[in-house]
Amino acid sequence: MNGKGAVVGGIYPCVGLQAQQSGVPKYAAGTVTVLRGHVHFRHRGGQSNPVFPRRLSARVTLRRDESYHFLLPPGHYVLKETSLHSDVEPWTSVVVVQGATKHVNIPNICM
């Protein structure tokens, strides 16, 4: 792995009541962006909004039922998903360790 760690996973689909039906995809389509650093929160007027790191490490666009596989140097990262079907950008944080593989799925927020 050349001093890197692997992060693999997918984007959870927004299935709602369809979860009981067969044929529901395991992963949704979308674009996953990997940002290096931590999410900070800005508090204003009783609301807390995430502020994402700006340092881009990787990006991949996935079709339905595809998963991502990133090889990244050790450190803290934010995996952020963007989709044409929503104005919400779900995200999750991950710590990459040299030589280790992390399985991380990005949550989906149905709107």
Buried (B, 14 or more C-beta within 10 A) or exposed (E): EEEBBBBBBBBBBBBEEEEEEEEEBEBBBBBBBBBBBEBEEEEEEEEEEEEBBEEEBBBBEBEEEBBBEBBBEBBBBBBBBBBEEBEBBBBBEBEBEEEEEBEBBBEBEEE
